[in-house]
Amino acid sequence: MTFGRLYSRLFLCLFASLLIPASAIADDDDKVALKLFGKEDIGGGIAECRFSLWQYNRDPETDRYAYLLHQNGPDTGLAGTAQIKIGDTTYQLPELVQGGEPISGINTQYLFASEDRSVRVHVELLGIDFDGAAFAINEADLTVIQKGKQPFTASAKGQTGCVEVESVKGAPDASVDQKDTAQVPAGIPFGAEQILTDISELPPLLVQLVRQEASGECDMDGFFPWGGARYVVNDYYLLWQIPCFTGAYQGSGVFAVTQNPPQDWGTLLAVPPVPGSGAGDTYSVMNAQPDGASGLIRSTELGRGIGDCGTHRVLRLIDGPGEVLELDLMELRDKPNCDGNATAPESWSLVYRAY
């Protein structure tokens, strides 16, 4: 028996000793709610040297949500803290041990765990190629153990080693001329707007969700001059705009998704904040301008009626983790000074851009 095989057996024995006994989960059939995350969600950004795993059918350069696990480190012999997301919680998991039968000189077994051992992650690399800059992980299994849940295994691809990375795009440098012609990347397209004559045509489930989750932003008992709108996304999903508030010069709504046709499932689409701002998600979209052909929704919240100040957002409809649809913040512009000069919101000062 080679040293590598002996080490691999010892490693697997250690991992097995950390598993939750079957009796501990016998009465709970829920699986671990492992969620994907993007480069914008990685604390401290992506380091030059790192160990990254993403869902096998996603691309972290083009998909907003792709990563399963990410670990920054000083070199290819990584030993540090990894990040994963379960439900709404991001966990920082120190690496406990690595080993296994090497492939191309890279260890193939990794074990991570939270300080209290309530979450444990085992990674097994099954295929590795050198891509000229770092090592491409073309096949891997990632198994997550969480107390009270059934273990969850995901198929992954990834990368390990040291390569030059571009900084994550966020608030632009004030010295850069903001008058550019950058094209907002398209989202998931949806069909033409179908105006509803009355809010009674909205799926009752969505009205209930608004009352439960967005009552502070949306008064479903108010007066509405229109009943909302429906948009066909595809054979599986419908997009809905639910009226919330109508004032003298602007109105707001909440976007939601149901099955096509509506059945027993629906979800409200949250409007995400600027990454790193510390603000939370909201639901209200002011003066929405849906552009189904490009999969974008533009929102302009005016500071006053003449339109000389306010905030402008560009949102993109995307595939979220778990085969659901979500809104992604692509651009935020702001004009805080109400100076009497009404200009196009698209020309206001750029605060954030995700492309």
Protein Blocks (a to p, Z undefined) as FASTA:
>chain_A
ZZklmmmmmmmmmmmmmpccfklmmmpcbdcfdddddfklpghiaafbdcddddfkbcfk
lgmblbfbdcddfblkdcddddddehjbccddddfbgcdjdeehiafbdcdddfklpacc
ddddfbdcdehjaccdfbdcdddddehiacddddddddedjdddddddddddfkbcfbbc
bdcddddddddddddfbfklpcfklmmmmmmmmmmmocfkbccfbebjcddfblmbccdd
ddfbdcfkbccddddddddddffbccdddddddehklpacdfbdghiacdfknopacddd
dfbfnopaccdddddddddehiiacdddfbdcddfbaghpacdfklmccfbdcZZ
